[in-house]
């Protein structure tokens, strides 16, 4: 059971998104992307709070909501681990995680009055650059 390091997470202090939501989103992405597998231990609340200089209650709130969501499970004496069979649902799928980013990009494309074909061609080009 590998334990993840607190450096796994990062926050954007000036973001409009609350810190606990940023942490939740990062755990969802790590699990959906396979960087965290079932049985992997999350870093302790204290370690994450110290590493990010945030209130431990903020990290605890994020972990608690992830537990309610079924993505992580609490194991006595071990802390929080990625659930064996994460329940799908709220934001559980990879496509659902990508959707907000694409919605923002689409909004910006409309604001710039770019035609959809140009945007799709650009996006396809960017995808190919990364691989």
N, C-alpha and C positions, 0 to 999 in steps of 0.2 A: 504494500500500500504506500505508494510514493506520496510524500507531503509536498505541497506546492509552497513556494516562498512568498513572503508578503510583497516582494517586488513584482509579482505577477500582475498586480493591480496598479492603476494610476488614476488620478482624478484631475479634473479641470476645475479649480476652485471658482473661477469667474463664470462658470456655465450656469445657465438658467435651470438646468436639470439638477435636482438634489443629489448630493453625494451618494446617498444610499441607493438611488436609482442607477447611478453610474456604475456602482459596484455590482448590482444585480445584472445589469446589461453585460458587463464584462464576464461574469461567470457563465451567463447563458451562451455567450459567444465562444468561450473556451470549451464548454461542453459540446456545443453544436459542431465546433470545428475539430473536435477530437484531441485538443491539447490537454484536456482533462477527461480521464476515463472513469467509468464507474469504479468506485472503491478508492479513488484518489482522495486524499485528505486535503481539505482547504486549510490555509494557514490560520492560526488562531486569531480570534478577535483582537486580542491584545497586540499581537505582532503586526497585524494589518493596521490597526489604529496608530501604533508607534511609527511604522514606516511611512504612513501617509499624513501623519500629524492631524488626525481627526479624532473626534470623540468615540470611544469604544461603543457607546450606545448606537452610533450611526452604523457601524459595521455589524453589530448585533442585530439591528433592525433589518439590514439587508439579508443577513444569513437566515433570520427568522422567516422573512417573506419567501426566500428561496425554498425553505423547508416546507412551508405551506403549499407552495407551488408544486412540490414533489421533485424538484431538481436535485436537492441535497437531502441528506438524512443525518440525524444526530445519533452518534454512537457513544454510549456511556464510556467515558475514559479515553475516547479517541477524538472527540470533537466532531466537526462536521465533515462528512464525506460526500462525494458525488453518489447519488442514488444508483442502485443496481439497474433499475429500469425507470429512468426519468419519465414522469408522465408528460405526455405531449399536451399542448394547450397553449396558454398565454405565452406567445413568443418562443415556443419551443423549437420550431423548425428553422432551418437555415434561411429559407426564403422569407419567413416572417421577420427574421433579424435584419435582413437586407432591405426590406421594404421601406422603412423610414428614410434611409439614406437615398434610395432611388426617388422617393417622393420629394425630398428636398431638391435633388438634382433636376427633377422634372419641373418643379416650381421655378427654379432659376432659369431653366431653358425657356420657359414661357415668358418670364420677365425680360429675357434678352431677345425674345421674338425669334428664336431659332426654329427652323422647321424640324419635325420629328425625324426625318431621314438623316439630316445632318447630325443630330444628337445621337442617333443609334449608331451611325458610322463612327463617330468619335468614341463612343463607349466601347464598341467592338475593338477599335484600334487600341484603346487603353487596356482592355482585357488581354490583348495579345502581347502588349509590351511587358506586362507583369509576369507572363509565363515564360 
